[in-house]
Structures are given as structure tokens and as C-alpha cells.
């Protein structure tokens, strides 16, 4: 009986020691992560200044040369993107529906021939397959000029 009590007390003490060690580890890791975050956030430049430069609202006389270069690169990049958007040609609004419609019509043409054996044009017979595939191919070729 006494041995069982000693084992039970020993097990409880071990659990208490383990939970205290876990709490200490958690506290230490939380303090280390806060220090790491604080060290990473401090680059020697105030983030408000960086945001002002990126938003182009900063006073150029108060900026460092590095910030002025960053602002100039940002302006160049914005100008390049705007020019490329203006230079982009687009298709008319009817282009995409037309090539989709051609592919669907070709598919329906081929399926109709397979199901009936003589329609859509009974006089041409197996050439109905060629007509259907040509219509589908015209639709696919149109996709190459889609912008």
C-alpha cells in the first residue's frame, strides 16, 4: 500500500514539473518571437515615410536619396503599365461569342450526323462530318486571334 502511494505521489510531482517546464518554454518562445518581430520591423526607415513614397505624397526635399530613387522607379513602373494598357488592342464584342457559336454548331452538326446517319444535309452523306469538323476548326482558328 505504501509503495502505491509513493508511486502516485511521484507521478503527480512529475506531472507538476512537466507542466511548469512547458509554461516556461512557452513564455521564453513568446519573448523571443516578440524580439525577432521588433528587430525585423526596424529597418532604419519609418514605415510612414515608405508609404508616403509609394503613394507619391511625400515631400521630395525631406526624402533620402534612396527613397527618391524608389519613388522614381515606382513612377516609371506605373507609366510603363499605363502605356502597355493603352497599346493593347482588343477584339470586337462579337468575336468571342462568334467563335464559341461556330464550335458549338460544328459539334451539333457532327453529332446530328452520327445519330441520324443522313441529316443535316442528306445528299452529301459522310461529307457531313467534314463540314462539321471544318466549322469547328474555323472556331478554333479564331481563338488564335483572340486578344
C-alpha positions in Angstrom: 0.0 0.0 0.0 2.8 2.4 0.9 4.6 1.7 -2.4 1.4 2.5 -4.4 1.1 5.9 -2.5 4.7 6.7 -3.2 4.3 5.9 -6.9 1.1 8.0 -7.1 2.8 11.0 -5.4 5.9 10.6 -7.7 3.6 10.6 -10.8 1.8 13.8 -9.6 5.1 15.5 -8.9 6.4 14.6 -12.3 3.3 16.0 -14.0 3.7 19.2 -12.0 7.3 19.6 -13.0 6.4 18.9 -16.7 3.6 21.5 -16.8 5.9 24.1 -15.1 8.6 23.4 -17.7 6.1 23.7 -20.6 4.9 27.0 -19.3 8.5 28.3 -19.0 9.2 27.2 -22.6 6.1 28.9 -23.9 7.0 32.2 -22.1 10.6 32.0 -23.5 9.5 31.4 -27.0 6.9 34.2 -26.9 9.5 36.6 -25.7 12.0 35.5 -28.4 9.4 35.9 -31.2 8.5 39.4 -30.0 12.2 40.4 -30.1 12.5 38.9 -33.6 9.5 40.8 -34.8 10.7 44.0 -33.4 14.1 43.5 -35.0 12.6 42.7 -38.4 10.3 45.7 -38.3 13.1 48.2 -37.7 15.0 48.9 -41.0 16.1 52.3 -40.1 13.3 53.9 -42.2 10.0 54.9 -40.8 7.2 52.9 -42.4 5.0 56.1 -42.7 7.7 57.6 -44.9 7.8 54.5 -47.1 4.0 54.5 -47.5 4.1 58.2 -48.4 6.7 57.5 -51.1 4.7 54.6 -52.5 1.6 56.8 -52.5 3.6 59.7 -54.1 2.5 62.1 -51.3 5.9 62.6 -49.8 7.8 65.9 -49.7 10.8 65.4 -52.0 13.0 67.7 -50.0 12.6 65.6 -46.9 13.4 62.2 -48.6 16.7 60.4 -48.6 18.3 59.7 -52.0 17.4 56.0 -51.7 13.7 57.0 -51.2 13.9 59.4 -54.1 15.2 56.5 -56.3 12.4 54.2 -55.1 9.8 56.9 -55.9 11.3 57.4 -59.4 11.2 53.6 -60.0 7.6 53.5 -58.8 6.7 56.3 -61.2 8.5 54.6 -64.1 6.7 51.3 -63.4 3.3 53.0 -63.3 4.0 54.8 -66.5 5.1 51.6 -68.3 2.0 49.8 -67.2 -0.3 52.6 -68.3 1.3 52.7 -71.7 1.1 49.0 -72.2 -2.6 49.0 -71.3 -3.2 51.9 -73.8 -1.3 50.0 -76.5 -3.3 46.8 -76.0 -5.7 46.0 -78.9 -8.9 44.2 -78.2 -11.3 42.3 -80.3 -14.9 43.5 -81.0 -17.5 42.3 -78.6 -19.0 39.8 -81.1 -15.7 38.0 -81.6 -15.8 35.6 -78.7 -19.5 34.7 -79.0 -18.9 34.0 -82.7 -16.1 31.5 -82.3 -17.9 29.8 -79.4 -21.0 29.6 -81.5 -19.1 28.1 -84.5 -17.5 25.4 -82.3 -20.9 24.5 -80.9 -22.6 24.5 -84.3 -19.9 22.2 -85.7 -20.3 19.9 -82.7 -24.0 19.7 -83.1 -23.6 19.1 -86.9 -21.3 16.1 -86.3 -23.4 14.7 -83.5 -26.6 15.1 -85.6 -25.0 13.1 -88.4 -23.8 10.4 -86.1 -27.2 10.0 -84.6 -29.3 10.1 -87.7 -26.9 8.8 -90.4 -28.2 11.2 -93.1 -29.0 14.7 -91.6 -28.2 17.7 -91.6 -27.7 17.5 -95.4 -28.8 14.1 -96.7 -27.4 14.5 -100.2 -23.7 14.7 -99.1 -23.6 11.7 -96.8 -20.3 11.2 -95.0 -19.2 14.7 -96.1 -21.4 16.0 -93.3 -18.6 15.0 -90.9 -16.1 17.1 -92.9 -18.4 20.1 -92.9 -18.9 19.8 -89.1 -15.2 19.5 -88.4 -14.4 22.4 -90.7 -16.9 24.6 -88.8 -15.3 23.5 -85.5 -11.8 24.2 -86.9 -12.8 27.7 -88.0 -13.9 28.4 -84.4 -10.6 27.1 -83.1 -8.6 29.1 -85.6 -10.4 32.2 -84.4 -9.2 31.6 -80.9 -5.7 32.2 -82.0 -6.5 35.9 -82.9 -8.4 36.4 -79.6 -7.0 39.3 -77.5 
